[in-house]
Amino acid sequence: MAILVRNLILFFMFTVLLALSYGIWNIEHKLRTVTYSEFRYCLANHDISQITFIGNRVIVQHVDGDRYETIVPNAEKLISELQGKNIQISFEKDRSDQIFQGVALAYIILLALTVIISLNRKKKSEEDVQKFASDKLILPDGDRKPITFDDVAGLPEALEDLQEIVSFLKNPNQYSQIGAVSPKGILLQGPPGTGKTLLARAIAGEAQVPFYSFSGSDFVEMFVGVGASRVRDIFREAKTKSPCIIFIDEIDAVGGRRAGGETASGQDERSQTLNALLVEMDGFSTSDTIVVLAATNRPDILDPALRRPGRFDRQVNILPPDTKGRKQILEVHGAKVALAPDFDMGRIARMVPGFTGAELANLVNEAALMAARDGKNIVEYVDFEHALDRILMGVERKGLIISEEDRMSLAYHEAGHAIIAKLLPNSDPIHKITIIPRGRALGQTQQLSVSDRSSYSYDYLRSRITILMGGRAAEEIAFQQRTTGAQGDIVQATELATNMICKWGMSQVIGPQALILDDGGFLGGAARRMEMSNKTAEAVDQEINDLLETCSEDAVTILKEKYYLLKQLAAILLDVETLDEEDFEIIMSCHFTDKIQAGIKETHQCKTCPAADSCLHSKRKKD
């Protein structure tokens, strides 16, 4: 009906506009009208050269070219009077009645076509909505193998929390007999790639119920009312398939917080769709076994009315897995590729702290691609290592030409990072040192945590800043100059120091107060400083500067004491370009053995080294 009314309004507006246009044109082009007496006067004076009869209306043209029209009472009598006069007489048929009838007929036909087309569009729109819902339906007895909880790894807490929903969908009478009501809505919230959509499909597969899968953007259309109509029709159809699951991915696209003003009146498409969703979730009866699942990585922007009990009763956090969870996820994806015998996924899991399920799946696939590219039949540990380097640092830039001076500066820079990381007690162990350019980085020193950290101590964070300052300090000591290579380190160190002072309350001067707020939810985003006085802002800036300066001085002091080691490690890096954890430990153990340190020559061949067989550089020279 709304489409019909809208089209009729547009049709009548077009009609009025057309009538106005014709009226204006007619006024500009219509001939001047005179009285019959004036016409007789001109006829008597012989001023007329031509007369055209159109019914009882005549068009008169003067000798001087002037034209006008008039109405004659008796055309036949006037024609007889004109006989014998030097006036040209012509006749035209009066078609005004026929034109009027034709216009009226065309108007009626156009009006009828407008009504018919509007009704057909309304019918097609209803069919499209029904087709929209049916296209999103996944039946449990489909051709595809259903996803179950066995296909989900690394999320034990979430699976335990959602097992109750599966039990309710399988046997709703068990809950209704004692008066219990299952949650109407479950909100899965967490960072991207943690498995929210996979978990929703696993719930449907485990419960063996129909599964409607939608995206939040499916409801937001250009025409107002389409999204709300889709919501109503989806829930209407879902009731016919009860028990079932309705899953809305990225619900923040339609369920964002409503603002004041015009938006709050519910006139725009997004607000109408949200209002329809709120009403439908409140309209469930006790006999409707329908569970609404929604996923988002921005729960902070959802409308409060959507998150209240009775709509989305539960919020389940899906966070990146721990070491055990990462190992389970890697084993699930690793079962799809040909791995080397006795492959240890636990070793890979410890190398990728913070990786989500999607990132782990990508890591396994990248490793398989690396192995296939090299012509291998199985995927080995080295393929995973190369794949991790590609993901973390980017593709190796083989075509980049670096001068010998820049390579030396880069080698000292990375050596400075590595030595300080090894010597400080509260730091993560070194995993790899490289001066091979990858992505935007010219070199990198990788550290891997021994175990997943849930919190960070002051000493650990301070050591981290000192390590970041180590590259800059090494360049100052070796070349007495500073380069732009430390830009990324300074940015990270400044951000870390700012968080320590303003977010985590680790300053004795500022005290335990938060001066920075994060507004990005699970997506992070830029933090903003709270309102503060000029005195407090000055104290904050001074504390951040003092922390950075102190850590930089500590880095310089450590590297000056270990300058010989810095020089030797930089020379080895210039030679081999990449050192792994084992290589680095051999070098450090050689350096801290007095006899070995005394026997190392400038040629780095370690010929007098008692542990020459285990010395990295000797081993590489033999190779």
Secondary structure, DSSP 8 states (H G I E B T S, - for coil): -HHHHHHHHHHHHHHHHHHHHHHHHHHHH--EE--HHHHHHHHHTT-EEEEEEETTEEEEEETTS-EEEEE-S-HHHHHHHHTTSS-EEEE----HHHHHHHHHHHHHHHHHHHHHHHHHHHHHHHHHHHHHHHHTEE-TTSSS----GGG--S-HHHHHHHHHHHHHHH-THHHHTTT----SEEEEE-STTSSHHHHHHHHHHHHT--EEEEEGGGS--SSTTHHHHHHHHHHHHHHHT-SEEEEEETGGGTSB---STTGGGT-SHHHHHHHHHHHHHH---TT--EEEEEEES-GGGB-HHHHSTTTS-EEEE-----HHHHHHHHHHHHTTS-B-TT--HHHHHHH-TT--HHHHHHHHHHHHHHHHHTT-SSB-HHHHHHHHHHHHH-SB-TT----HHHHHHHHHHHHHHHHHHHHSTTS--EEEEE-S-BTTBS-EEEE--SS--SS--HHHHHHHHHHHHHHHHHHHHHHSS--GGGHHHHHHHHHHHHHHHHTS---TTT-S---EEE-SGGG---EEE----HHHHHHHHHHHHHHHHHHHHHHHHHHHHTHHHHHHHHHHHHHHSEEEHHHHHHHHHHHTSHHHHHH--TT---TT-TTTTT-HHHHHHH-
